[in-house]
Each structure stands twice: as structure tokens, then as C-alpha cells.
Amino acid sequence: MHGSSDRAHLWIRVFAAPILLAAATITGLLAALLWGALGQYVAWVTVGCPVLVVFRVWLRRSKKAKSS
């Protein structure tokens, strides 16, 4: 037992969120180009996701810093 399955789980934990955000952003950009009016709304939601994630992390860190 060398922990190879642990490494696989660690890789997924580290890179899953960035890969999902990248996929959502690419989907939104393509939707805006290809789907017309409906694509604009899809693009707003999917391209806004990374902004919301960054804002949420920033709020968490600022709350932690104030409580410490």
C-alpha cells in the first residue's frame, strides 16, 4: 500500500473546482456566441460563477481574520 488511491483523491480535491469553473466559463462563452438571445443569459450565469466564487472566498477570509 503506497497510497496511490490517496493521491488520486488528493488530485481530485485540488483540481476539481478549477476544472469545473473553467468548463462553466467556456460553456458560457460558447453559448453567448452560438445560442443567440438564450445564450446571453446562460453566459451571464456561467461567466459570473468564478466572480461569485472569488467573492465568497474573500468574504470567508475576511470573517476569519476578524474573528482571530
N, C-alpha and C positions, 0 to 999 in steps of 0.2 A: 504494500500500500504506500504509494508515493504521493498521494494527494492529487492525482491528476483530475479527478472529478471536482475537487475543491477549486482547482484552478479554472475549470470551465465555469463554475458558478460565479467565481470572482469576476471573470471576464464579462459575463452577462450582467452582473450587478454594476460594473463600472461603465460599460458602453451601451447598455440598453436604452437609457433615456436620451443620450445624444443621437443615437441612430434613429429612434422614433421621432424626435424633433426634426431631424434632417429630412426624414421621409415625409412628414407632415408639411414641412415648408416647400419641398419640391412638388408635392401634390398640389398645394395651393397655388404655386406659381404656374404650374402647367394648367390648372383649372382656369385661372384668370385668362390665360392665352387661348384656350381651346373651347371652353364651355359657354362663352358669351356672358349674358347677364347673371345666370346662376353661378357661374364660375367666379364672378366678382365677390359674391357673398362667401363662397367656400374659401376663396383666397384671404379674405379679411380674417376669417376664423383661424385658418391654418397658419398663416404667416404671423398672426398675433400670438399664437401659442408660445413661441420662445420668449416673447416680451413678457408675457404673464408669468412664465416660469422664473425668469430672472427677477421680476418684481417680487414674487413670492419668497424666493430665497433671500433677497435683500431685506424684506420685512422680518423674516425669521432671524437673520443675523443681527439686525438692529434690536430686536426684542431680547435676544440672548445677551448682547453687550450691555443693555440697560439693566438687566436683572443680575448681572455678575458684579 
